[in-house]
């Protein structure tokens, strides 16, 4: 489906981003990976992708809370890969605390990473996509782009923000062959959720098992976690010709959570 194209997937050293990168590489896209890594981890990851998919693989450790680093990342994509055809804005973190105790630096971090970073990557690739007459932008939003939960003020604000950004970019790209959509997963079992289970247990004073059953999956009617492979498959679908008229959509993958 995508041979000769380049996909940039932010936050792809782990969890959902890594699975989306794999799904796109499997379709023949060259991929640029990004994320915060331990020393040596990035080389290992690049080798893993190269040998598994036989595509060109790049890596950038750009810290996406820094707009200058994002400019560097897009510059690298342009120089070494001839630009970005598929942009997946996925990097994100969570912090769980009541709003009256929410650490200001966590608020600023989450808004910068989960929302502003997507604005910066998008503003920097939109021109090339319009020129080429083809581009796909996928934002990893969340069920929390559509509904709220307590103790997640920054995350829910950022994800509602990314839903708005998705719609605006969809309208601006509509007649230029550019599509922009968001994927809104419910709970996906990844390292981010593992950390959240521990934090929520602390915030609510209950056990981690109770958090899983009574807090996380309580919202998800199927009582099952979404898998990262399912999100990867959705990303591939959104970049396929069948999805050509899907634009500005917030694709729910949440076992029925926001249907309630
Ligand atoms: P994860 O913790 O497994 O991965 C997060 C990725 O972001 C990693 O690659 C990490 O290195 C990268 N990252 C973190 N800080 C960064 C920074 N400053 N600069 C660059 N990269 C940075 O998380 P995940 O669960 O795979 O989440 C990925 C996305 O999916 C996030 O936007 C998250 O909000 C969203 N999401 C997750 C779930 C879930 O249940 N796991 C549900 C809905 C939405």
Boltz pocket constraint, residues with backbone or C-beta under 6 A from the ligand:
constraints:
  - pocket:
      binder: B
      contacts: [[A, 10], [A, 11], [A, 12], [A, 13], [A, 14], [A, 15], [A, 16], [A, 17], [A, 34], [A, 35], [A, 36], [A, 37], [A, 61], [A, 62], [A, 63], [A, 64], [A, 65], [A, 89], [A, 90], [A, 91], [A, 92], [A, 93], [A, 113], [A, 114], [A, 140], [A, 141], [A, 142], [A, 143], [A, 183], [A, 184], [A, 185], [A, 186], [A, 187], [A, 188], [A, 189], [A, 190], [A, 191], [A, 192], [A, 193]]
      max_distance: 6.0
